[in-house]
Amino acid sequence: QVHLVESGGGLVQPGGSLRLSCTASGNIENIYGMSWYRQPPGSQREFVAGITKGGVTNYVEFVKGRFTISRDGAEHTVALQMNTLETDDTAVYYCNAVTATPARTLEEWWGQGTQVTVSS
């Protein structure tokens, strides 16, 4: 099993910045990639950014140039630097991890989420 814990959420004004962090524990040796999703109020959960074990990143179009996903000092710790935040970025942000076993089976793991509120 993999346990994910998010941190760094809070209230910020439009144009401000926040840095989220996700730390994985447990069976971390099989983690293939980690990513961030978010769920705005009244909306469905959506993909934001991801990073593979090899460091390849991917972003949803509307955060390109504003958000940066990166490893934060360890393979099992991933950060999401969010700059130039907009009110539409308000959401619960969830950390996701994908594990691949030696038998090539895949599993997904989710954190509990951290609230990001962008408001004046």
N, C-alpha and C positions, 0 to 999 in steps of 0.2 A: 504494500500500500504506500501511497504518497500523500503527505499532508502539506497543504499550501496555506500560507498566512500572508495576507496583504496588509500593507501599512502605508501611511503618507497622505491619506485623504483628508479633506477639510473644506473650509469655505474660503473662496478667493474671489477677488473682483475681476470683472472682464479685463482681459489683457494681462493678467497675472500668470503666475507659474506654480506648478506643483510637481513634486517628484514622488511617484509611487514605487514601492518595493514589494517584491514577492519572494518569499523564502520557502524552499521546498525541503522537506525532511522525510525520513523513512527510506524507502527503496529508491534512492535518487540515482543510483548508478545506471538505471535503465531509461532515464529521461531522454527522449529524443528531441523535444522542442518545448518551448514555453511561449505563452501568448497572453494578451490582455483582451478581454471582452468588456462590454459595458451595456447596461440596461437603463436607458433614460426613463423618466416617469411616464407611465402609461404606454410604453413601447416594449418591443421585444428585445432580447439580448442580441448584440451585434458584435462582430469582430472589429478590433481596433488595430492591433499590431502583434507580430509574432517574431520569434527568433529560434533558429534551429541550433542543435548542438554544435554545428560547424560555424555558427555566427551569421548565417544568412538571414536577413531581415525582410519583413513584408509589412505593408501598411495599407489600411483602407484609405481611399483617395482623399477624403476630406480632412485627414490629419497630417498628410504629407507636408513636410516643411515646418510643422509645429511640434509634433511629437517625435520622440526618439526612444526606441527600445534598445536595451543593452544589458550585458552581463554586469552585475554589480559586485565585482571582486571574487566571484565564484561561479562555477557552472550552474549551481542550483539556486542562485539568487539573481533575479532579473529586475531591472528598474525600467520605469516608464517616465521619462522627462516630458512634461507637458508645458509648453510655452504658448503665449498668446491665446489663453483660454477664452472661450466664448460661452455664452449662456447655454447654447445647445450642447455643450460638453457636459452639462450637469447629468450625472448618472451614478449608479452603483457600478464600480469597476471590479471585475472579477479576474483573478489569475487562473490560467489553465495550463496544465502540463499533459503531455502525451508521452507514455512509456512504451518502449518496444523491448520485449523479452528476447532471449536468444532463440526462442521458437518462432519469432517474428510476429507474435500477437501484440495488438495495440490496445491500450486502455487510455481513457481520459480521466483527469482528476481536476477538481475545482476547489477554489478557496471560498470563503464565506462572503467576500466582497468588502469594499471600502467605499464610503460615500464621498463623492466629489460634487460640491455645489459651487457654481459660478454665478454670482449675483452681486449687484451693487447695493 
